[in-house]
């Protein structure tokens, strides 16, 4: 996908966060989303379909959390997807749905992935800390348990990023090392010297990596490696 289109997709999602989500405003949703937009998560197996349903959900959030303010911590695009890591601060509205919180203020984080087609958002995957809100306003107490091995990979799969997890699983340890050095700006010759291997061997590694990640050239390989790094898969 052209760099210009990726940047346009990023600007679309940035506009959604800065001009709509933080202002309790769905007036431009018809321009931003497909009529048949699909929303997945944050609960396991949860799927909502249709623009009307999406508007209802977002309005409900703003009724419950009227002063919620979103901040984009990191945003990047790859192909027709935009990934956003965000934080949100706000307060729960006392008495909403009969709940009187012990505390009102909260601060949470989340991860959202948007699939965009022809300038409109077609699919959304969301993960955010719902339990964190309830814990902070004193409605529940959450026991702290260690994160199980593979948790983040399973999360990415649930968020529609299964293809990236599967691609990385094809890479050998040495191929991962080559990608790490590529991201550091090292040439194949410099990588060969660091790993005490021949230049030809390193080039053969990169050829194998390009096939496994389905990249046509080093430029595509670098951008794909950047995404994998940001997703903490490398």
C-alpha positions as CSV (number, residue, x, y, z in Angstrom):
1,X,0.0,0.0,0.0
2,X,1.2,3.5,-0.8
3,X,2.8,5.6,2.0
4,X,0.3,8.4,1.2
5,X,-2.7,6.1,1.8
6,X,-1.2,4.8,5.1
7,X,-0.7,8.4,6.3
8,X,-4.3,9.2,5.3
9,X,-5.6,6.2,7.2
10,X,-3.6,7.3,10.3
11,X,-5.0,10.9,10.0
12,X,-8.5,9.4,9.8
13,X,-8.1,7.5,13.1
14,X,-6.3,10.4,14.8
15,X,-9.3,12.7,13.9
16,X,-11.7,10.1,15.4
17,X,-9.8,10.2,18.7
18,X,-9.1,13.9,18.9
19,X,-12.3,15.4,17.4
20,X,-15.0,12.8,18.2
21,X,-14.1,10.3,21.0
22,X,-12.9,12.9,23.5
23,X,-15.8,15.3,22.8
24,X,-18.9,13.0,23.1
25,X,-19.6,13.6,19.4
26,X,-20.8,11.1,16.9
27,X,-22.0,13.6,14.3
28,X,-19.4,12.6,11.7
29,X,-19.6,8.9,12.3
30,X,-21.5,8.5,9.0
31,X,-18.4,9.9,7.2
32,X,-15.9,7.9,9.2
33,X,-17.5,4.4,9.3
34,X,-19.1,2.0,6.9
35,X,-22.8,1.4,7.5
36,X,-22.0,-2.2,8.2
37,X,-19.0,-1.6,10.4
38,X,-18.0,-4.4,12.7
39,X,-16.7,-4.0,16.3
40,X,-14.9,-6.8,18.1
41,X,-14.2,-6.9,21.8
42,X,-13.2,-6.0,24.4
43,X,-15.0,-9.1,25.9
44,X,-14.1,-12.5,24.4
45,X,-16.3,-13.3,21.5
46,X,-18.1,-9.9,21.6
47,X,-19.1,-8.6,18.2
48,X,-21.3,-5.6,17.3
49,X,-22.4,-4.9,13.8
50,X,-23.8,-1.8,12.2
51,X,-23.2,2.0,12.5
52,X,-26.4,2.5,14.6
53,X,-25.2,0.0,17.2
54,X,-21.7,1.5,17.3
55,X,-23.2,5.0,17.9
56,X,-25.3,3.6,20.7
57,X,-22.3,1.9,22.4
58,X,-20.2,5.1,22.2
59,X,-23.0,7.3,23.5
60,X,-23.5,4.9,26.4
61,X,-19.8,5.1,27.3
62,X,-20.0,8.9,27.3
63,X,-23.1,8.8,29.6
64,X,-21.2,6.6,32.0
65,X,-17.9,8.5,31.7
66,X,-18.8,12.1,30.7
67,X,-15.4,13.6,31.3
68,X,-13.4,10.9,29.6
69,X,-10.4,12.2,27.7
70,X,-8.4,10.0,25.3
71,X,-4.7,10.5,24.5
72,X,-2.9,8.7,21.7
73,X,0.3,7.3,23.1
74,X,1.4,5.6,19.9
75,X,-0.1,5.2,16.4
76,X,1.1,3.5,13.3
77,X,-0.2,2.0,10.1
78,X,0.6,-1.0,8.0
79,X,-1.2,-1.9,4.8
80,X,-4.9,-1.1,5.5
81,X,-4.7,-1.3,9.3
82,X,-4.0,1.4,11.9
83,X,-2.9,0.4,15.4
84,X,-3.4,2.8,18.3
85,X,-2.1,2.4,21.9
86,X,-4.1,5.0,24.0
87,X,-4.7,6.1,27.5
88,X,-7.9,7.6,28.9
89,X,-8.6,9.6,32.1
90,X,-12.0,10.5,33.4
91,X,-14.7,10.0,36.1
92,X,-17.7,7.7,36.4
93,X,-21.1,9.5,36.6
94,X,-22.5,8.8,40.0
95,X,-25.9,7.1,39.9
96,X,-25.6,5.9,36.3
97,X,-27.4,2.6,36.1
98,X,-27.8,2.7,39.8
99,X,-24.1,2.6,40.6
100,X,-22.7,4.9,43.3
101,X,-18.9,4.5,43.0
102,X,-16.6,4.9,46.1
103,X,-14.3,6.8,43.9
104,X,-15.0,8.6,40.6
105,X,-11.7,9.1,38.9
106,X,-10.0,6.5,36.8
107,X,-7.1,6.2,34.3
108,X,-6.8,3.2,31.9
109,X,-5.0,2.1,28.8
110,X,-6.1,0.3,25.7
111,X,-5.2,-1.0,22.3
112,X,-7.4,-0.5,19.2
113,X,-6.9,-1.7,15.6
114,X,-8.8,-0.2,12.7
115,X,-9.2,-1.8,9.3
116,X,-9.9,0.9,6.7
117,X,-11.3,0.5,3.2
118,X,-11.6,3.4,0.7
119,X,-11.3,6.1,3.4
120,X,-13.8,4.6,5.9
121,X,-13.4,2.4,8.9
122,X,-14.7,-1.1,8.2
123,X,-13.7,-3.2,11.2
124,X,-12.5,-2.4,14.7
125,X,-10.8,-4.6,17.3
126,X,-10.5,-3.3,20.9
127,X,-8.9,-4.3,24.1
128,X,-9.1,-2.0,27.1
129,X,-8.9,-2.5,30.9
130,X,-12.6,-2.7,31.9
131,X,-11.7,-4.4,35.2
132,X,-9.3,-1.5,35.9
133,X,-12.1,1.0,35.8
134,X,-14.3,-0.9,38.2
135,X,-11.3,-1.5,40.5
136,X,-10.4,2.2,40.6
137,X,-13.9,3.4,41.4
138,X,-14.1,0.8,44.1
139,X,-16.7,-1.6,42.7
140,X,-14.5,-4.7,42.6
141,X,-11.2,-5.9,43.9
142,X,-8.9,-7.5,41.4
143,X,-6.3,-10.0,42.6
144,X,-2.9,-9.5,40.9
145,X,-1.8,-12.7,39.1
146,X,1.3,-13.0,36.9
147,X,0.9,-12.9,33.2
148,X,0.8,-16.3,31.7
149,X,3.3,-17.3,29.0
150,X,1.9,-16.5,25.5
151,X,-0.7,-14.0,26.9
152,X,0.3,-11.2,24.6
153,X,0.4,-13.4,21.5
154,X,-3.1,-14.7,22.3
155,X,-4.3,-11.1,22.8
156,X,-2.9,-10.1,19.4
157,X,-4.7,-13.1,17.8
158,X,-8.0,-12.1,19.5
159,X,-7.4,-8.6,18.1
160,X,-7.3,-9.8,14.5
161,X,-3.5,-9.8,14.3
162,X,-3.1,-13.5,14.0
163,X,-1.3,-13.2,10.7
164,X,1.6,-11.3,12.3
165,X,2.0,-13.9,15.1
166,X,2.0,-16.7,12.5
167,X,4.6,-15.0,10.3
168,X,7.0,-14.5,13.2
169,X,6.6,-18.1,14.3
170,X,8.2,-19.1,10.9
171,X,11.4,-17.2,11.7
172,X,14.5,-18.9,13.2
173,X,16.5,-17.3,16.1
174,X,19.2,-16.2,13.6
175,X,16.7,-14.7,11.3
176,X,15.2,-12.7,14.2
177,X,18.7,-11.4,15.0
178,X,19.2,-10.3,11.4
179,X,15.9,-8.3,11.6
180,X,17.0,-6.7,14.9
181,X,20.2,-5.5,13.3
182,X,18.3,-4.3,10.2
183,X,16.1,-2.1,12.5
184,X,19.3,-0.7,14.1
185,X,20.4,0.4,10.7
186,X,23.1,-2.2,10.2
187,X,24.0,-3.3,6.7
188,X,24.3,-6.9,5.7
189,X,28.1,-6.6,5.9
190,X,28.0,-5.1,9.3
191,X,25.6,-7.8,10.5
192,X,27.8,-10.5,9.1
193,X,30.8,-9.0,11.0
194,X,28.8,-8.9,14.3
195,X,27.6,-12.4,14.0
196,X,30.9,-13.7,12.7
197,X,29.3,-15.1,9.5
198,X,29.9,-14.5,5.8
199,X,28.2,-11.7,3.9
200,X,26.7,-14.3,1.6
201,X,25.2,-16.2,4.5
202,X,23.5,-13.0,5.9
203,X,22.1,-12.2,2.5
204,X,20.7,-15.8,2.2
205,X,19.0,-15.2,5.6
206,X,17.4,-12.1,4.4
207,X,16.1,-13.8,1.2
208,X,14.5,-16.5,3.4
209,X,13.0,-13.8,5.7
210,X,11.5,-11.9,2.8
211,X,9.9,-15.1,1.6
212,X,8.5,-16.0,5.0
213,X,7.2,-12.5,5.6
214,X,6.1,-12.1,2.0
215,X,8.1,-8.9,1.4
216,X,9.2,-8.0,-2.1
217,X,12.3,-5.9,-1.1
218,X,14.3,-4.6,1.8
219,X,12.1,-1.5,2.2
220,X,9.0,-3.7,2.7
221,X,11.0,-5.9,5.0
222,X,12.1,-3.0,7.2
223,X,8.5,-1.6,7.5
224,X,7.1,-5.0,8.4
225,X,9.9,-5.5,11.0
226,X,9.0,-2.2,12.5
227,X,5.4,-3.3,13.0
228,X,6.5,-6.6,14.5
229,X,8.8,-4.8,16.9
230,X,6.0,-2.4,18.0
231,X,3.7,-5.4,18.6
232,X,6.5,-6.9,20.7
233,X,6.8,-10.0,18.5
234,X,10.5,-9.6,17.9
